[in-house]
Each structure stands twice: as structure tokens, then as C-alpha cells.
Amino acid sequence: MDLDAFKTATKAKYTTGNLSGSIKTDMETFLDGLCDDIDTFVSDTYGGGGSTKDYAEFYETTGGVTGVSSTAVTLNLSSNRENSDPTRITLSTNVITFVTGGIFKLDFDCYFNNPSSYRSEYSLWIEKDTGSGFSEIAGTRSAVYARGYDSGGSLSIHAILDVDDDDDIRFRVQRTDGAATNGYQDDNGTRVLLVEL
């Protein structure tokens, strides 16, 4: 039985008979408030209450970062494929903002390329800003080895993120081994999926 059906049945049970006038109205008001309090308690305690879970998927089409060397830079994300609530999860200038917090499963993939003749390793990771600047989220680093001559590879990051209101995340890349100075983010090769748990 859903909450509305419960309210109707409860009102019918306790407001029939000899109740009338202001007593009946007061009883109905009391029962409405009681049902709302129960719904709030269930939602806050068990994550239920009929609330929906949000999700979003962002990706990069063309114009990803280029010229990547030993200096860390932010990967480009420019497009929105799906977003259940664009007022809650936003993308702006390669930064994802959680307007209201929650716990999210994150799946991230990136195809990173190296046109140089140098064999090089590129590391990628997630950074979070909780209000005092970006810092790396421990355990989110992944890497790809590129042999050069326009070779590359895909890497993935999977994580459970516990974010607060107005937290930001971004994705960083850096050459961590080798001598190439022109690694780049392949077109249509970067995507991030966020699903609230």
C-alpha cells in the first residue's frame, strides 16, 4: 500500500462514526501530518520514500587536450548525453559540480594517444574540490603505456564517490614516464557515467 492509499484508509477508519465538524477536521489534519512524518522518517532512515536516484553521462567529442607532457592538465569534457536532473549535476569548463550531495558510482574511460616516437606512460586520476582547492582522490589513478608512432590505449577508473553539496570533480592527465611532449585526448574517446546509489 502506498502512502496516499494509507492516508485514505486511515482517515476512513478513524473519522467515521460520530466525528463531525471541527473534531473531524482536526483528526484529518492530525492524520495527514502523522503520515507525512512517517514518510520523512522512512526516507531519511532507509533511503526510500519514493525518491528517485539521479544519473548523468558526459563525454568529449572533438577538441580534447593536446601537447601533454610532464605537466598535469585537465581533460576536456564538453557534451551531455543523459542527465536526469541538470540542476543537480552540472558540467562547466570540464568540471562536474554536484549541486546537492549524494553517493555515486562513477565509471570513467579515456582513449589517450601518443604521436611521438618516444615510448611514454600517461597517468590519469580524479580530483575533488570541497571548497579549498582541488586534490587527488586516493585510489583513482590509472595509466596507459603508449609505444609511440601514433599509438595509444584505453584506461578506466571505477569508484564510489561520496560528495557533499557543491563539490566539484575533474579528471587530470600527465606524462609520468618517457619523453613524449605531445600526448593527446582522442576524439570521441572520453566518457564518464555517474549513477546515484
Disulfide bonds with the S-S distance in Angstrom:
none
